[in-house]
Amino acid sequence: MKDVAQAAGVSLGTVSKVMNGIPVGEKYRVKVEAAAKELNYQINQYARGLKTNQTFAVALILPGINHPFFSEIAQHVCQALTRRGYRMLLYLTGSSPEVEQSCVQMVRQNMVDGIIGLTYNRDLQLTDDMPFVSIDRHFSSGVPCVSSDNYGGGRLAAEKLLELGCRKVAYFRNGTTQPGEADKRGVGFEQECRSRDADFEVIWLNDEEYPMEEFRNIIIDRVNRGTFDFDGIFCSTDRLAVFVKRVLTELGIRVPEDVQIIGFDGTRRFGEDAYVCSTIVQPVATMAETCVDLLFSKDLSRTPALVCLPVEYAYGGTTKE
């Protein structure tokens, strides 16, 4: 830094401010950046961390990145941290509670400044000295949980299917038995159907015992027995919605002419194109930004136990619009 200061003709303090993103006069910033580039100067993050007692790194713990929602969360958390001068360390657990616990222990040893996690371990052991923000699962008042309005999204899906003329609707859900905010999608769906005195059914599979492929067997069996009488289906994820649509198409059942389908997540083709199905859209970018903001709060014990963000319906070709 002394070399950069001498080359730029400024004080050491000015170099420090520029390198740490603190505003200085524009002409000084230009001089410092030009000198740093010429001298190939780069900040040593480890030395910086020793001085400030920070690592400028945050761990993100996810089940995997093979699900579009998880991969999108990872992307937006990384971007939010980068804007703040932080690095993201990504840990994938395969939804294993044991692996999740070992990840928490490992990142504490690696001295990160905090953890953002979407986990399936209801007994996850956390410590007060490591800030933790949870996605979709509530642990305690000292660990804020960030989620979309799953209950409102379930009601919105039921409302939309019924308004579009569906006479018998169903909720298809596959997922973990571990309690979480996503469970409220089915609760909201049922509540809206009951309030409208609508004919509905819920088919809920535990994916720890039954793979998503089991829905194919259920649909085929009901079609063969003549008991597949749904004309509207709300699926717990877009991934399941696309799968159900494919099965129905293979059986000669038209979507959306015969059966309308709404998913949940807001997944787009290749991340930028049209929605893969009609869907309840989660505000993933806002969720990620909120997680990072909460993680850097001075006192997590004074933050809300649950931050619930609004969702919206979007047309994606599997409903009659």
C-alpha positions as CSV (number, residue, x, y, z in Angstrom):
1,M,0.0,0.0,0.0
2,K,2.9,2.3,0.7
3,D,4.2,1.7,-2.8
4,V,0.8,2.5,-4.3
5,A,0.6,5.7,-2.2
6,Q,4.0,6.8,-3.4
7,A,3.2,6.0,-7.1
8,A,-0.1,7.8,-6.9
9,G,1.2,10.8,-4.9
10,V,-1.4,10.4,-2.2
11,S,-1.4,9.5,1.5
12,L,-1.5,5.9,2.8
13,G,-4.9,6.7,4.3
14,T,-6.3,7.6,0.9
15,V,-5.1,4.3,-0.6
16,S,-6.8,2.4,2.3
17,K,-10.1,4.2,1.8
18,V,-10.1,3.5,-2.0
19,M,-9.2,-0.2,-1.4
20,N,-12.0,-0.5,1.2
21,G,-14.6,1.2,-0.9
22,I,-14.8,4.3,1.3
23,P,-15.6,7.5,-0.8
24,V,-12.8,9.8,-1.6
25,G,-12.4,12.6,-4.2
26,E,-12.7,11.3,-7.8
27,K,-9.3,12.4,-8.9
28,Y,-7.7,10.6,-5.9
29,R,-9.6,7.4,-6.6
30,V,-8.5,7.4,-10.3
31,K,-4.9,8.0,-9.3
32,V,-4.9,5.2,-6.7
33,E,-6.6,2.7,-9.0
34,A,-4.2,3.5,-11.8
35,A,-1.2,3.0,-9.5
36,A,-2.6,-0.2,-8.1
37,K,-3.1,-1.6,-11.6
38,E,0.4,-0.6,-12.7
39,L,2.0,-2.2,-9.7
40,N,-0.4,-5.2,-9.8
41,Y,-1.4,-4.6,-6.2
42,Q,-4.1,-6.8,-4.7
43,I,-5.6,-6.8,-1.3
44,N,-4.6,-9.8,0.8
45,Q,-7.9,-10.9,2.2
46,Y,-6.4,-13.1,4.9
47,A,-4.2,-10.4,6.2
48,R,-7.1,-8.0,6.1
49,G,-9.2,-10.5,8.0
50,L,-6.5,-10.8,10.8
51,K,-6.5,-7.1,11.3
52,T,-10.3,-6.7,11.3
53,N,-11.2,-10.0,12.9
54,Q,-13.3,-10.9,9.8
55,T,-12.9,-13.4,7.0
56,F,-15.1,-11.6,4.5
57,A,-16.6,-15.0,3.7
58,V,-20.1,-16.4,4.2
59,A,-21.1,-20.1,4.0
60,L,-24.2,-21.0,2.0
61,I,-25.5,-24.5,2.9
62,L,-28.0,-26.1,0.4
63,P,-29.3,-29.6,-0.3
64,G,-28.0,-29.3,-3.9
65,I,-28.0,-27.2,-7.0
66,N,-29.8,-29.6,-9.2
67,H,-33.1,-28.0,-8.3
68,P,-33.8,-24.7,-10.1
69,F,-34.9,-22.9,-6.9
70,F,-31.7,-23.9,-5.1
71,S,-29.4,-22.9,-7.9
72,E,-31.1,-19.5,-8.3
73,I,-30.8,-18.9,-4.5
74,A,-27.1,-19.7,-4.8
75,Q,-26.6,-17.3,-7.7
76,H,-28.4,-14.4,-6.0
77,V,-26.8,-14.9,-2.6
78,C,-23.4,-14.9,-4.3
79,Q,-24.2,-11.7,-6.1
80,A,-25.5,-10.0,-2.9
81,L,-22.3,-10.9,-1.0
82,T,-20.1,-9.8,-3.9
83,R,-21.6,-6.4,-3.9
84,R,-20.6,-6.1,-0.2
85,G,-17.1,-7.3,-0.8
86,Y,-17.7,-10.8,0.6
87,R,-16.9,-14.3,-0.8
88,M,-19.4,-17.2,-0.8
89,L,-18.5,-20.7,0.2
90,L,-21.0,-23.2,-1.1
91,Y,-21.7,-26.5,0.8
92,L,-24.0,-29.2,-0.7
93,T,-25.5,-31.7,1.7
94,G,-27.8,-34.0,-0.3
95,S,-30.5,-33.2,2.2
96,S,-28.7,-35.3,4.8
97,P,-29.2,-34.0,8.4
98,E,-25.8,-35.5,9.4
99,V,-24.0,-33.8,6.6
100,E,-25.7,-30.6,7.4
101,Q,-24.4,-30.8,11.0
102,S,-20.9,-31.6,9.9
103,C,-21.0,-28.6,7.5
104,V,-21.9,-26.3,10.3
105,Q,-19.0,-27.6,12.4
106,M,-16.6,-27.4,9.4
107,V,-17.4,-23.8,8.4
108,R,-17.0,-22.7,12.1
109,Q,-13.5,-24.1,11.9
110,N,-12.9,-22.3,8.6
111,M,-13.8,-19.1,10.3
112,V,-16.5,-17.6,8.1
113,D,-18.4,-14.5,9.2
114,G,-21.8,-16.2,9.1
115,I,-24.0,-19.0,7.6
116,I,-27.1,-18.9,5.4
117,G,-28.7,-22.3,5.2
118,L,-31.6,-24.3,3.8
119,T,-31.5,-27.4,5.9
120,Y,-33.6,-30.5,6.7
121,N,-32.2,-31.1,10.2
122,R,-34.8,-29.9,12.8
123,D,-32.2,-30.6,15.6
124,L,-29.3,-28.7,13.9
125,Q,-26.9,-27.6,16.6
126,L,-26.0,-23.9,16.3
127,T,-23.9,-21.7,18.4
128,D,-24.4,-18.1,19.5
129,D,-21.0,-17.0,18.2
130,M,-21.9,-17.8,14.6
131,P,-24.6,-15.7,12.9
132,F,-27.1,-18.0,11.1
133,V,-30.0,-17.1,8.8
134,S,-32.4,-19.9,7.7
135,I,-34.3,-20.2,4.5
136,D,-37.8,-21.8,4.7
137,R,-37.3,-23.4,8.2
138,H,-37.7,-21.9,11.6
139,F,-35.3,-22.8,14.4
140,S,-35.6,-20.3,17.2
141,S,-36.2,-16.6,17.8
142,G,-32.4,-15.9,17.6
143,V,-32.3,-17.5,14.1
144,P,-34.3,-15.5,11.6
145,C,-36.1,-17.4,8.8
146,V,-36.6,-15.9,5.4
147,S,-39.4,-17.4,3.2
148,S,-41.9,-16.5,0.6
149,D,-45.6,-16.4,1.4
150,N,-46.2,-20.1,0.9
151,Y,-49.7,-20.0,2.6
152,G,-50.8,-17.1,0.4
153,G,-49.3,-18.8,-2.7
154,G,-51.4,-21.9,-2.0
155,R,-54.6,-19.9,-1.7
156,L,-53.7,-18.0,-4.8
157,A,-53.2,-21.2,-6.8
158,A,-56.6,-22.6,-5.7
159,E,-58.3,-19.3,-6.4
160,K,-56.8,-19.1,-9.9
161,L,-57.8,-22.7,-10.8
162,L,-61.3,-22.3,-9.6
163,E,-61.7,-18.9,-11.3
164,L,-60.5,-20.5,-14.6
165,G,-63.4,-23.0,-14.4
166,C,-62.0,-26.0,-12.7
167,R,-64.6,-28.1,-10.9
168,K,-62.4,-30.6,-9.0
169,V,-58.9,-29.7,-8.1
170,A,-56.0,-31.5,-6.4
171,Y,-52.8,-30.7,-4.6
172,F,-49.8,-32.9,-5.5
173,R,-46.9,-32.6,-3.1
174,N,-43.7,-34.6,-2.7
175,G,-41.1,-33.6,-0.2
176,T,-39.5,-34.2,3.2
177,T,-41.3,-35.0,6.4
178,Q,-39.2,-32.3,8.1
179,P,-41.6,-29.4,8.9
180,G,-41.0,-26.2,7.0
181,E,-42.6,-23.1,5.6
182,A,-43.2,-24.9,2.3
183,D,-45.8,-27.1,4.1
184,K,-48.1,-24.0,4.2
185,R,-48.6,-24.2,0.4
186,G,-51.0,-27.2,0.9
187,V,-52.6,-25.6,4.0
188,G,-53.4,-22.4,2.0
189,F,-54.7,-24.5,-0.9
190,E,-57.0,-26.5,1.3
191,Q,-58.2,-23.4,3.1
192,E,-59.1,-21.6,-0.1
193,C,-61.0,-24.7,-1.4
194,R,-62.9,-25.1,1.8
195,S,-63.9,-21.4,1.9
196,R,-65.3,-21.7,-1.7
197,D,-66.9,-25.1,-0.9
198,A,-64.9,-26.6,-3.8
199,D,-64.3,-30.3,-4.5
200,F,-60.7,-31.1,-3.9
201,E,-58.2,-33.8,-2.9
202,V,-54.6,-33.8,-1.5
203,I,-52.0,-36.4,-2.5
204,W,-48.9,-35.9,-0.4
205,L,-45.9,-38.2,-0.8
206,N,-42.8,-38.4,1.3
207,D,-39.9,-38.2,-1.1
208,E,-37.7,-40.0,1.4
209,E,-39.7,-43.1,0.7
210,Y,-41.4,-42.4,-2.6
211,P,-39.6,-40.8,-5.6
212,M,-41.4,-38.3,-7.8
213,E,-41.9,-41.2,-10.3
214,E,-44.5,-42.6,-7.9
215,F,-46.9,-39.9,-9.1
216,R,-46.8,-41.5,-12.5
217,N,-48.0,-44.8,-11.0
218,I,-50.8,-43.0,-9.1
219,I,-52.0,-41.1,-12.2
220,I,-51.9,-44.2,-14.5
221,D,-53.7,-46.3,-11.9
222,R,-56.5,-43.7,-11.5
223,V,-56.8,-43.3,-15.2
224,N,-57.1,-47.0,-15.7
225,R,-59.7,-47.3,-12.9
226,G,-61.6,-44.3,-14.2
227,T,-61.1,-42.3,-11.0
228,F,-58.8,-39.6,-12.4
229,D,-61.4,-36.8,-12.4
230,F,-59.3,-33.8,-11.7
231,D,-59.4,-30.8,-14.1
232,G,-57.1,-28.7,-12.1
233,I,-53.9,-29.6,-10.3
234,F,-51.7,-27.5,-8.0
235,C,-48.1,-28.9,-7.6
236,S,-45.8,-28.1,-4.8
237,T,-43.0,-27.2,-7.2
238,D,-42.6,-26.4,-10.9
239,R,-40.4,-29.4,-11.2
240,L,-43.3,-31.7,-10.2
241,A,-45.7,-29.7,-12.4
242,V,-43.6,-30.2,-15.5
243,F,-43.3,-34.0,-14.6
244,V,-47.1,-34.3,-14.1
245,K,-47.8,-32.5,-17.4
246,R,-45.4,-34.9,-19.2
247,V,-47.2,-38.0,-17.7
248,L,-50.7,-36.6,-18.7
249,T,-49.5,-35.9,-22.2
250,E,-48.2,-39.4,-22.6
251,L,-51.6,-40.7,-21.5
252,G,-53.4,-38.5,-24.1
253,I,-54.7,-36.0,-21.5
254,R,-54.4,-32.5,-22.8
255,V,-52.9,-29.6,-20.8
256,P,-54.5,-27.2,-20.3
257,E,-57.5,-28.2,-22.3
258,D,-58.4,-31.1,-20.1
259,V,-56.4,-30.5,-17.0
260,Q,-54.9,-27.1,-15.9
261,I,-51.7,-27.1,-13.8
262,I,-50.1,-24.5,-11.6
263,G,-46.7,-25.1,-10.1
264,F,-44.7,-23.2,-7.4
265,D,-41.3,-21.4,-7.7
266,G,-41.3,-19.3,-10.8
267,T,-38.8,-21.4,-12.8
268,R,-37.8,-20.1,-16.2
269,R,-36.3,-22.0,-19.2
270,F,-32.6,-21.4,-19.1
271,G,-33.1,-18.9,-16.3
272,E,-34.3,-16.0,-18.6
273,D,-36.9,-17.3,-21.0
274,A,-40.6,-18.0,-20.5
275,Y,-41.9,-19.8,-17.3
276,V,-41.8,-23.6,-17.6
277,C,-45.4,-23.7,-16.5
278,S,-48.1,-21.5,-15.0
279,T,-46.7,-20.9,-11.5
280,I,-46.6,-19.1,-8.2
281,V,-43.5,-17.0,-8.4
282,Q,-41.2,-16.8,-5.4
283,P,-39.2,-13.5,-5.2
284,V,-35.8,-15.3,-5.1
285,A,-33.6,-12.3,-5.6
286,T,-35.3,-10.4,-2.8
287,M,-35.1,-13.5,-0.5
288,A,-31.4,-13.7,-1.1
289,E,-30.8,-10.0,-0.5
290,T,-32.9,-10.2,2.7
291,C,-30.9,-13.2,4.0
292,V,-27.6,-11.2,3.5
293,D,-29.0,-8.1,5.1
294,L,-30.2,-10.0,8.1
295,L,-26.9,-11.9,8.4
296,F,-25.1,-8.6,8.8
297,S,-27.5,-7.2,11.3
298,K,-25.8,-6.2,14.5
299,D,-28.1,-8.2,16.7
300,L,-30.0,-11.2,15.2
301,S,-31.9,-11.7,18.4
302,R,-33.8,-8.5,17.7
303,T,-34.8,-9.4,14.1
304,P,-38.2,-11.0,13.2
305,A,-38.4,-14.7,13.7
306,L,-40.0,-15.0,10.2
307,V,-39.6,-12.6,7.2
308,C,-42.4,-13.5,4.8
309,L,-42.1,-12.1,1.3
310,P,-45.0,-11.8,-1.2
311,V,-45.6,-14.1,-4.2
312,E,-47.4,-13.6,-7.4
313,Y,-49.1,-15.8,-10.1
314,A,-47.6,-15.9,-13.6
315,Y,-49.0,-17.6,-16.7
316,G,-46.8,-20.3,-18.3
317,G,-48.9,-22.2,-20.7
318,T,-50.4,-24.8,-18.5
319,T,-53.6,-22.8,-17.6
320,K,-56.4,-21.5,-19.9
321,E,-55.2,-18.0,-20.6
